[in-house]
Amino acid sequence: MHYRSELEALRARRPDGTLYCLHQGRLQRAAETFLKDFPGEPMYAVKCNPEPRLLRTLVNCGFHQFDVASMPEIELARTMAPKSELFFMHPVKTVEEIDAASHRFGVNHFAVDHRDELGKIEEAIHGDRYSTTVMVRMATPGDATYDLSAKFGATPADTVALMQKAAFEGFSVGLCFHVGSQVTDPTAWTRAIRLCGDVMREAAVPVLALDVGGGFPAAYGGTVEVPLRSIFSVIADEVAKLDLPPATRILCEPGRAIAAPAFTTLARVLLRKGSRLYVNEGVWGSLSESMTGRIHFPATAMALDGDPPSGPLAEFEIMGVTCDPTDKLYTPYRLPNDIARDHWVRFDLTGAYSIALKTRFNGFGYGEIVDVDEREERGIVLPLSITTS
């Protein structure tokens, strides 16, 4: 069932747990931004939010490529989009997973960042190897919310060696990198793509695909807002300088920038202790990135019945629902000072790494997902408070 607004959904469901609102209109606009403006082929990173309704919407919008990291993600993506092209971009896999992905699901792009990982692909795939593309993942310098090159990625020298070895073994060769997550500096892609150019020239093997990764940011409160088109423009300019053959595929792995605006989280205030609000959600639920990424979600005060809180803004510490003392949001939130028990807090932009990471710790995490028709919701005006701390 589609609700015309979050408030209508809240009043209709009167949930005991958290209410997660899926905004199809926002999701469609985010998807279209990548499909229309990215200078290549976007593949949605399933890990970011694997909610089937979200995936179905992306398929309906025209997404036909998906970045997957495990056999369950492969099975889910193939179920939601039987004709989709899947890219197994986790750099560490088992031989059995590679074999199953290739022979059962038709996956023919595999990421590696180590010689032993390439050896697994050699062991799993025989015969026509050229139809399989080994995507060598290179570590890149940069400053991001999550430095993914701290865990994965070969040095430039090792990248060259892996590319040459993959080509020697009869595989097609691709090159990929990931500048990090929630990257607001477009020059991160400038540096990475220029480094790719150096590596490709030294490797001197044909490159069938260049994957510029993810890292595209969401516009959270208190962060520098960078239009995605500015990043796309930088990528297009730098890729053009590489003078790649026309057949070379340019790929990217958006997750956060697509999923974040698709969801809002409505959490009930269970108790107020002075300047502390205890809510039925938290970092063990859909708000984990408040702690791991120090992300501040835009916040709104709501009322299930009657008028919402409307007093002067005051600073509150928001405590999660579990018994864990670390279950609290990293940043304080400015909300109306008359907010009280049984009011609700609406956290915006919670679609990324929320549904995927929420747990049942302490038995909580039993919220439900509802669809909200944003076209009607625009008539609902809620007091919005965003801190820039």
WOGI-V501962 format. One record per pair of residues at least 6 apart in sequence whose ideal C-beta (glycine too) atoms are under 8 Angstrom apart, sorted by the first residue. I is the first residue (numbers start at 0). J is the second residue. If there is no record, write none. Layout:
I | J
I | J
This chain:
0 | 369
0 | 370
1 | 23
1 | 370
1 | 371
1 | 372
2 | 8
2 | 11
2 | 369
2 | 370
2 | 371
2 | 372
3 | 371
3 | 372
3 | 375
3 | 376
4 | 371
4 | 375
4 | 376
4 | 378
4 | 379
5 | 18
5 | 20
5 | 263
5 | 265
5 | 301
5 | 345
5 | 371
5 | 376
5 | 379
6 | 301
6 | 379
6 | 381
8 | 18
8 | 20
8 | 369
8 | 371
9 | 18
9 | 265
9 | 301
9 | 303
9 | 343
10 | 303
10 | 304
12 | 18
12 | 367
12 | 369
13 | 303
14 | 265
14 | 267
14 | 366
14 | 367
15 | 365
16 | 279
16 | 363
16 | 364
16 | 365
16 | 366
16 | 367
17 | 264
17 | 265
17 | 266
17 | 267
17 | 279
17 | 280
17 | 284
17 | 285
17 | 364
17 | 365
17 | 366
18 | 264
18 | 265
18 | 366
18 | 367
18 | 369
19 | 262
19 | 263
19 | 264
19 | 265
19 | 285
19 | 349
19 | 353
19 | 354
19 | 366
19 | 367
19 | 368
19 | 369
20 | 262
20 | 263
20 | 264
20 | 265
20 | 368
20 | 369
20 | 370
20 | 371
21 | 50
21 | 52
21 | 53
21 | 261
21 | 262
21 | 368
21 | 369
21 | 370
21 | 371
22 | 260
22 | 261
22 | 262
22 | 263
22 | 371
22 | 373
22 | 376
23 | 56
23 | 261
23 | 370
23 | 371
23 | 372
23 | 373
24 | 372
24 | 373
24 | 374
25 | 260
25 | 261
25 | 373
26 | 53
26 | 56
26 | 57
26 | 257
26 | 258
26 | 260
26 | 261
26 | 350
27 | 56
27 | 60
28 | 260
29 | 256
29 | 257
29 | 258
29 | 260
29 | 261
30 | 56
30 | 57
30 | 60
30 | 61
30 | 62
30 | 257
31 | 60
32 | 227
32 | 228
32 | 256
33 | 41
33 | 227
33 | 251
33 | 253
33 | 256
33 | 257
34 | 41
34 | 60
34 | 61
34 | 62
36 | 227
36 | 228
36 | 231
37 | 231
37 | 234
37 | 251
37 | 253
38 | 231
38 | 234
38 | 235
38 | 238
38 | 249
39 | 211
39 | 234
39 | 238
39 | 248
39 | 249
39 | 250
39 | 251
40 | 64
40 | 248
40 | 249
40 | 250
40 | 251
41 | 62
41 | 64
41 | 250
41 | 251
41 | 252
41 | 253
42 | 62
42 | 64
42 | 65
42 | 66
42 | 84
42 | 86
42 | 250
42 | 251
42 | 252
43 | 54
43 | 57
43 | 62
43 | 64
43 | 65
43 | 66
43 | 252
43 | 253
43 | 254
43 | 257
44 | 65
44 | 66
44 | 213
44 | 252
44 | 253
44 | 254
45 | 54
45 | 65
45 | 66
45 | 67
45 | 68
45 | 72
45 | 75
45 | 76
46 | 66
46 | 68
46 | 72
46 | 254
46 | 355
47 | 254
47 | 255
47 | 257
47 | 258
47 | 351
47 | 352
47 | 355
48 | 254
48 | 258
48 | 261
48 | 262
48 | 350
48 | 351
48 | 352
48 | 353
48 | 354
48 | 355
49 | 72
49 | 75
49 | 354
49 | 355
50 | 354
50 | 368
51 | 75
51 | 79
52 | 368
52 | 370
53 | 258
53 | 261
53 | 350
54 | 75
54 | 76
54 | 79
54 | 80
55 | 79
57 | 257
58 | 79
58 | 80
58 | 83
62 | 80
62 | 83
63 | 80
63 | 82
63 | 83
63 | 84
64 | 83
64 | 84
64 | 85
64 | 86
64 | 250
65 | 72
65 | 76
65 | 80
65 | 83
65 | 84
65 | 85
65 | 86
66 | 86
66 | 88
66 | 213
66 | 252
66 | 254
67 | 73
67 | 76
67 | 85
67 | 86
67 | 87
67 | 88
67 | 89
67 | 106
68 | 87
68 | 88
68 | 89
69 | 89
69 | 96
70 | 96
70 | 99
70 | 100
73 | 85
73 | 87
73 | 100
73 | 104
73 | 106
74 | 104
76 | 83
76 | 85
77 | 83
77 | 85
77 | 104
85 | 100
85 | 104
85 | 105
85 | 106
85 | 108
86 | 106
86 | 108
86 | 110
86 | 134
86 | 210
86 | 250
87 | 96
87 | 97
87 | 100
87 | 106
87 | 108
87 | 109
87 | 110
88 | 108
88 | 110
88 | 134
88 | 136
88 | 175
88 | 210
88 | 252
89 | 110
90 | 110
90 | 111
90 | 112
90 | 113
90 | 116
90 | 136
90 | 151
90 | 152
91 | 116
91 | 151
92 | 100
92 | 109
92 | 116
92 | 119
93 | 119
94 | 119
94 | 122
94 | 123
95 | 123
97 | 109
97 | 119
97 | 120
97 | 123
97 | 124
98 | 123
98 | 124
100 | 106
100 | 109
101 | 107
101 | 123
101 | 124
101 | 131
107 | 130
107 | 131
107 | 132
108 | 131
108 | 132
108 | 134
108 | 173
108 | 208
109 | 120
109 | 131
109 | 132
109 | 133
109 | 134
110 | 134
110 | 135
110 | 136
110 | 175
111 | 117
111 | 120
111 | 133
111 | 134
111 | 135
111 | 136
111 | 161
111 | 165
112 | 135
112 | 136
112 | 137
112 | 138
112 | 151
112 | 152
112 | 153
112 | 157
112 | 161
113 | 153
113 | 157
113 | 161
114 | 157
114 | 160
114 | 161
114 | 164
117 | 133
117 | 161
117 | 164
117 | 165
117 | 168
120 | 131
120 | 133
120 | 170
121 | 168
124 | 131
124 | 170
128 | 168
128 | 169
128 | 170
129 | 169
129 | 170
129 | 171
130 | 171
131 | 170
131 | 171
132 | 170
132 | 171
132 | 172
132 | 173
132 | 207
132 | 208
133 | 161
133 | 165
133 | 170
133 | 171
133 | 172
133 | 173
134 | 173
134 | 174
134 | 175
134 | 208
134 | 210
135 | 153
135 | 158
135 | 161
135 | 162
135 | 165
135 | 172
135 | 173
135 | 174
135 | 175
136 | 151
136 | 152
136 | 153
136 | 158
136 | 175
136 | 176
136 | 177
137 | 152
137 | 153
137 | 154
137 | 155
137 | 158
137 | 174
137 | 175
137 | 176
137 | 194
137 | 195
137 | 198
138 | 148
138 | 151
138 | 152
138 | 153
138 | 154
138 | 176
139 | 148
139 | 152
139 | 176
139 | 177
139 | 178
139 | 187
139 | 190
139 | 191
139 | 194
140 | 148
140 | 190
141 | 148
141 | 178
141 | 179
141 | 182
141 | 184
141 | 187
141 | 190
141 | 191
142 | 179
142 | 184
142 | 187
143 | 178
143 | 179
143 | 180
143 | 181
143 | 182
143 | 187
143 | 214
144 | 179
144 | 180
144 | 181
144 | 182
144 | 292
144 | 293
144 | 294
145 | 179
145 | 180
145 | 181
145 | 291
145 | 292
146 | 179
147 | 177
147 | 178
147 | 179
147 | 180
148 | 176
148 | 177
148 | 179
151 | 177
152 | 176
152 | 177
153 | 161
155 | 194
155 | 197
155 | 198
155 | 201
158 | 174
158 | 198
158 | 202
159 | 198
159 | 201
159 | 202
162 | 172
162 | 174
162 | 198
162 | 199
162 | 202
162 | 204
162 | 206
163 | 202
163 | 203
163 | 204
165 | 172
165 | 204
166 | 172
166 | 204
166 | 205
171 | 205
171 | 207
172 | 202
172 | 204
172 | 205
172 | 206
172 | 207
173 | 206
173 | 207
173 | 208
173 | 209
173 | 210
173 | 248
174 | 195
174 | 198
174 | 199
174 | 206
174 | 208
174 | 209
174 | 210
175 | 208
175 | 209
175 | 210
175 | 211
175 | 212
175 | 250
176 | 191
176 | 194
176 | 195
176 | 210
176 | 211
176 | 212
177 | 212
177 | 213
177 | 214
177 | 252
178 | 187
178 | 188
178 | 191
178 | 212
178 | 214
179 | 187
179 | 214
180 | 213
180 | 214
180 | 255
180 | 292
181 | 214
181 | 216
181 | 217
181 | 219
181 | 222
181 | 255
181 | 292
181 | 294
182 | 214
182 | 215
182 | 216
183 | 216
183 | 222
183 | 223
183 | 224
183 | 225
184 | 225
185 | 225
185 | 229
185 | 230
185 | 233
186 | 233
187 | 214
188 | 211
188 | 214
188 | 230
188 | 233
188 | 234
188 | 237
189 | 233
189 | 237
191 | 211
191 | 212
192 | 211
192 | 234
192 | 237
192 | 238
192 | 241
193 | 237
193 | 240
195 | 209
195 | 241
196 | 240
196 | 241
199 | 206
199 | 241
205 | 244
206 | 243
206 | 247
207 | 246
207 | 247
207 | 248
208 | 247
208 | 248
208 | 249
208 | 250
209 | 238
209 | 241
209 | 243
209 | 247
209 | 248
209 | 249
209 | 250
210 | 250
210 | 251
210 | 252
211 | 234
211 | 238
211 | 249
211 | 250
211 | 251
212 | 251
212 | 252
213 | 251
213 | 252
213 | 253
213 | 254
213 | 255
215 | 227
215 | 230
215 | 251
215 | 253
215 | 255
215 | 256
216 | 222
216 | 224
216 | 225
216 | 255
216 | 256
217 | 255
217 | 256
217 | 259
217 | 260
217 | 348
217 | 351
218 | 224
218 | 348
219 | 259
219 | 294
219 | 295
219 | 296
219 | 297
219 | 348
220 | 295
220 | 296
220 | 297
220 | 298
220 | 385
220 | 386
220 | 387
221 | 295
221 | 330
221 | 385
221 | 386
221 | 387
221 | 388
222 | 294
222 | 295
227 | 256
234 | 249
234 | 251
238 | 249
254 | 351
255 | 351
255 | 352
258 | 350
258 | 351
258 | 352
259 | 348
259 | 349
259 | 350
259 | 351
260 | 348
260 | 350
261 | 350
262 | 285
262 | 348
262 | 349
262 | 350
262 | 353
262 | 354
263 | 345
263 | 346
263 | 347
263 | 348
263 | 349
263 | 371
264 | 280
264 | 284
264 | 285
264 | 286
264 | 296
264 | 345
264 | 346
264 | 349
264 | 353
264 | 366
265 | 301
265 | 343
265 | 344
265 | 345
265 | 346
266 | 278
266 | 279
266 | 280
266 | 343
266 | 344
266 | 346
267 | 278
267 | 279
267 | 341
267 | 342
267 | 343
268 | 276
268 | 277
268 | 278
268 | 338
268 | 339
268 | 340
268 | 341
268 | 342
268 | 343
268 | 344
269 | 277
269 | 278
269 | 279
269 | 320
269 | 340
270 | 276
270 | 277
270 | 340
271 | 277
271 | 338
271 | 339
271 | 340
274 | 313
274 | 314
274 | 315
274 | 316
275 | 315
275 | 316
275 | 317
275 | 318
276 | 315
276 | 316
276 | 317
276 | 318
276 | 334
276 | 338
276 | 344
277 | 318
277 | 319
277 | 320
278 | 317
278 | 318
278 | 319
278 | 320
278 | 344
279 | 320
279 | 363
280 | 286
280 | 319
280 | 320
280 | 346
280 | 366
281 | 318
281 | 319
281 | 320
281 | 321
281 | 326
281 | 327
281 | 328
281 | 363
282 | 289
282 | 290
282 | 291
282 | 319
282 | 325
282 | 326
282 | 327
282 | 328
283 | 319
283 | 321
283 | 323
283 | 326
283 | 357
283 | 358
283 | 360
283 | 361
283 | 363
283 | 364
284 | 319
284 | 320
284 | 353
284 | 357
284 | 358
284 | 363
284 | 364
284 | 366
285 | 346
285 | 349
285 | 353
285 | 354
285 | 356
285 | 357
285 | 366
286 | 296
286 | 319
286 | 328
286 | 346
286 | 349
286 | 353
287 | 352
287 | 353
287 | 356
287 | 357
288 | 294
288 | 351
288 | 352
288 | 353
289 | 295
289 | 296
289 | 328
289 | 329
289 | 330
290 | 325
290 | 328
290 | 329
293 | 329
293 | 330
294 | 329
295 | 329
295 | 330
295 | 332
295 | 385
295 | 386
295 | 388
296 | 346
296 | 347
296 | 348
296 | 349
297 | 346
297 | 347
297 | 348
297 | 383
297 | 384
297 | 385
298 | 332
298 | 333
298 | 334
298 | 344
298 | 345
298 | 346
298 | 347
298 | 383
298 | 384
298 | 385
299 | 344
299 | 345
299 | 347
299 | 381
299 | 382
299 | 383
299 | 384
300 | 307
300 | 308
300 | 334
300 | 335
300 | 338
300 | 342
300 | 343
300 | 344
300 | 345
300 | 381
300 | 382
300 | 384
301 | 307
301 | 342
301 | 343
301 | 344
301 | 345
301 | 381
302 | 308
302 | 342
302 | 343
303 | 341
303 | 342
303 | 343
307 | 335
307 | 342
307 | 381
307 | 382
308 | 334
308 | 335
308 | 336
308 | 337
308 | 338
308 | 339
308 | 342
308 | 382
309 | 335
309 | 337
309 | 382
310 | 335
310 | 336
310 | 337
310 | 338
311 | 335
311 | 336
312 | 333
312 | 334
312 | 335
312 | 336
312 | 384
313 | 333
313 | 334
313 | 335
313 | 336
314 | 331
314 | 332
314 | 333
314 | 386
315 | 331
315 | 332
315 | 333
315 | 334
315 | 338
316 | 327
316 | 328
316 | 331
317 | 327
317 | 328
317 | 331
317 | 332
317 | 344
318 | 326
318 | 327
318 | 328
319 | 326
319 | 327
319 | 328
320 | 326
320 | 361
320 | 363
321 | 360
321 | 361
321 | 363
322 | 361
323 | 360
323 | 361
330 | 386
330 | 388
331 | 386
331 | 388
332 | 344
332 | 384
332 | 386
333 | 384
333 | 385
333 | 386
334 | 344
334 | 384
335 | 382
335 | 384
338 | 344
345 | 381
354 | 368
357 | 364
357 | 366
358 | 364
359 | 365
